[in-house]
């Protein structure tokens, strides 16, 4: 199992009000230059919120939610400081409650 860290907010706030696309684009460029594997993902309506241990954070987040999930704790801490109005947390996966850490409840 791996530990995944996340910032959670409403899709409107994170994807429309904040310039998060530029932040993630710059981070992706930096990772490519350093030949580092991408360790963060944007997940709309993340399925991990359905796990019983996530009930409190799920209830605090305006709908519809979006999460930036990473295995890099420092990156998530940096995002929390930069964005302010987000919920942070962590979980272990895969597990019986969270079989796929990057799963979304949104169908395309």
C-alpha positions in Angstrom: 0.0 0.0 0.0 1.0 3.6 -0.7 0.1 6.7 1.2 -1.7 9.3 -0.9 -2.1 12.9 0.1 -4.7 15.3 -1.2 -6.1 18.8 -1.3 -9.9 18.8 -1.8 -12.1 21.7 -2.9 -15.1 22.5 -5.0 -14.6 22.2 -8.7 -15.7 25.8 -9.2 -13.1 27.1 -6.7 -10.1 24.9 -7.7 -10.7 24.7 -11.5 -12.2 28.1 -12.2 -11.3 30.7 -9.5 -7.7 29.6 -8.9 -5.0 29.5 -11.6 -4.3 25.8 -10.7 -3.8 24.8 -14.4 -0.7 27.1 -14.6 0.7 25.7 -11.4 0.3 22.1 -12.5 1.6 22.9 -16.0 4.7 24.4 -14.5 5.2 21.5 -12.2 4.8 19.0 -15.1 7.4 20.9 -17.1 9.8 20.8 -14.1 9.3 17.1 -13.7 10.0 16.5 -17.4 13.2 18.5 -17.2 14.3 16.6 -14.1 13.2 13.3 -15.8 11.0 12.7 -12.8 7.8 10.6 -12.9 4.6 12.5 -12.4 3.3 11.9 -8.9 0.2 14.0 -8.8 -3.3 13.8 -10.4 -6.4 15.9 -10.7 -9.5 13.8 -10.0 -13.0 15.2 -10.3 -15.6 13.7 -8.0 -13.0 11.4 -6.3 -14.3 8.0 -5.3 -12.1 7.8 -2.2 -14.5 10.2 -0.6 -17.0 7.3 -0.4 -14.8 5.5 2.1 -16.3 5.7 5.7 -13.2 7.3 7.1 -13.7 10.2 4.6 -17.2 11.1 5.7 -16.1 14.2 7.6 -14.1 15.7 4.8 -16.8 14.8 2.3 -19.4 16.6 4.3 -17.2 19.8 4.6 -16.4 20.1 0.8 -18.8 22.0 -1.5 -20.2 19.9 -4.4 -19.0 18.9 -6.9 -15.6 18.1 -5.4 -12.2 17.8 -7.0 -9.0 16.6 -5.5 -5.4 16.9 -6.4 -3.9 13.7 -5.2 -0.1 13.0 -4.8 2.3 10.6 -3.3 4.4 13.7 -2.5 3.5 15.1 0.9 5.5 18.3 0.5 3.8 19.2 -2.8 0.3 18.9 -1.1 1.5 21.0 1.9 2.8 23.6 -0.6 -0.6 23.6 -2.4 -2.4 24.0 0.9 -0.4 27.0 1.8 -0.8 28.5 -1.7 -4.6 27.9 -2.0 -5.7 28.4 1.6 -9.4 27.4 1.2 -8.9 23.7 0.7 -9.2 20.5 2.8 -6.2 18.3 3.1 -5.8 14.7 4.2 -4.3 11.4 3.4 -5.2 7.8 2.9 -3.7 4.4 2.2 -4.5 2.6 -1.0 -5.3 0.2 -2.4 -7.4 -1.0 0.5 -10.8 -2.7 0.8 -12.4 0.8 1.3 -10.3 2.5 -1.4 -9.4 0.0 -4.1 -8.3 2.6 -6.7 -6.9 5.8 -5.2 -7.4 7.7 -8.5 -11.0 6.6 -9.3 -13.7 9.1 -10.1 -17.4 8.8 -9.7 -17.9 11.0 -12.7 -18.6 9.2 -15.9 -17.3 10.6 -19.2 
